[in-house]
């Protein structure tokens, strides 16, 4: 009987974490409404939630922050984007980390 309750609690926990990650993703995705400091805090919290609960955020938001220094990358000012040999190379200007993603055809 207690096993059913545990699974129900874990489902509630997963749903709450999905909701929290989507709310934080909306903060990260709207630079006009929130300052850079608040967006950096949202990135940090999103990474912590995703590690703790095993939930991922949306792929379009995942490209907007650096996982190494846990900060928002504003394309053109805080990061550099290059296209080389069929892949996109995104460089964070704060910590100099590079992420290579293949170009989808």
Long-range contacts (C-beta under 8 A, 24 or more apart in sequence): 13-53, 14-53, 14-55, 17-49, 17-52, 17-53, 17-55, 18-55, 20-45, 20-49, 21-46, 21-49, 21-50, 21-55, 21-56, 21-57, 22-57, 22-58, 24-49, 24-57, 25-57, 25-58, 25-61, 28-61, 28-64, 28-65, 28-72, 29-60, 29-61, 29-64, 31-72, 31-74, 36-72, 36-74, 39-72, 40-70, 40-71, 40-72, 43-70, 43-71, 43-72, 44-70, 63-90, 63-101, 66-92, 66-94, 66-95, 66-97, 66-99, 68-92, 68-95, 68-97, 69-94, 69-95, 69-97
